[in-house]
Amino acid sequence: MYEAWERFKDLQRQCPHHRVPDWLLIQIFYNGLDQFLKMSVDAAAGGMLMGKSIEAAKALLEEMASNNYHWSSERATPKRASGVYAVDAVDLLASKVDALAQRFDRLETPSRSQV
């Protein structure tokens, strides 16, 4: 959780003028989590994370990521079988953010027929 949250924040810092609303960023991050982490986040939120205010959701994710960093163990990071290719949550989130950025770039670029 810690690594995914930090990477997600780094991606946002790389594109500070993305114009993606905060509620959508939180939803994108949440949707990129695996089922176990989604259940953990919802349990910590006392219900659904998306039912919280944006500030409360960010604070909860920040706190959970911080706790995960301080209390990480071998159980928190599952071992992967060698020779098996898997896309982890961080890579999945990074690809989603990149795809969104490309869509915004296409929307902002005027077509040659309009010039």
Residue, then its C-alpha position, 0 to 999 in steps of 0.5 A: m500500500y505504501e509503495a503504491w500510494e507514494r508512486f501515485k503521488d509522485l505521478q501526480r507531482q510529475c504532471p501538476h496541471h493535469r486538471v483531474p479532480d481530486w475525487l477522480l484521482i482517489q477513485i482511480f487509486y482505489n480501483g487499482l487496489d486489489q480486493f484485499l486492500k479495498m476491503s481493508v481501506d473500506a473497513a478502516a473508513g468505517g464503510m465505503l471510502m468513496g462515501k468520505s469527503i476528499e480530504a478525509a479519504k486522502a488523510l485515511l489513505e495517507e495514514m494507512a500507507s504510513n502504517n503499512y510502511h512502518w509495520s511492513s513484513e514479509r506477510a504484507t508483501p506477497k512473494r511472486a513465483s519466478g517466471v510468472y509475469a504479473v502487473d502489480a497495482v503500482d504499474l497498473l495505476a501508472s498506466k492508467v494515469d499515463a492514459l488519462a494524461q494522453r487523453f487530456d493532451r489530445l483534447e487540448t491539442p487543436s486539430r490542423s483543420q482548425v488552425 
